[in-house]
Amino acid sequence: MDTLLRVNGLSKKYGSRQALDSVSFSVGPGKIIGLLGANGSGKSTLMQIIAGLTPAASGEIAVMGKPLGKGTKSLISYMPDRPMTESWMKVRDAVAFYNDFYADFDGSKAREMLSFMNLDERSAVSSLSKGMNERLQLTLALSRNVNLYLLDEPIGGVDPVARDKILDAIVRFYSEESSLIVCTHLVRDMERIFDEVMFLKDGRITLHEEVENLRIKHGRSVDDMFKEVFGE
């Protein structure tokens, strides 16, 4: 299938604020895509709508040709910007919870990722540093065998060493038959893993381009382009 995800005319309002304004794009398989924008640009709202957690005001979404709904829940894995685990859990409890909850959870992949991430299954979740907790959340999200992975700020507030480990894990453990959309404002740190980028500004996609084409066409890095568009 050429199109894994299709978004058409998606709009969303919160009161008088237009969070998303007629957003349309498509994603093919085997891509890591950066969804880039300043805080408040609508990135998290877009991710939550695709994940099926927030309703859109208008527009259509299809995953693997299926309209967004119960039939697409098993096709998408979503890592929100807040931990999905409980403080009483040990790492192994979090893995067991996901294993029980999701039929597509791959326990052997989870154990391989925990080893790569230097995470001990016996550690209490409450004792993990922010960087270690991000690694755990990523392990849980990527250990599901799905077609589309949505990661919301996977390296937010994490130290540079932990960032590199997380980025290496994303590249190593995601399936090339699936695609991954990563929402972030830390462009310089993450652009090395992106195949494509989308700029979301004031609720609209202002740019959707392959990274290589962007560099050839404009002779600049994604980070430089981002700073120009968003004034950062």
Buried (B, 14 or more C-beta within 10 A) or exposed (E): EEEBBBBBBBBBBEEEEBBBBBBBBEBBBBBBBBBBBBEEBBBBBBBBBBBBEBEBEEBEBBBBEEEBEEEBEBBBBBBBBEBBBEEEBBBBBBBBBBBEEBEEBBEEBBBBBBEBBEBEBEBEBEEBEEBBBBBBBBBBBBBBBBBBBBBBBBBBEBEEEBBBBBBEBBEEBBBEEBBBBBBBBBBEBBBEBBBBBBBBBBBBBEBBBBBEEBBEEEEEBBBBBBBEBBEE
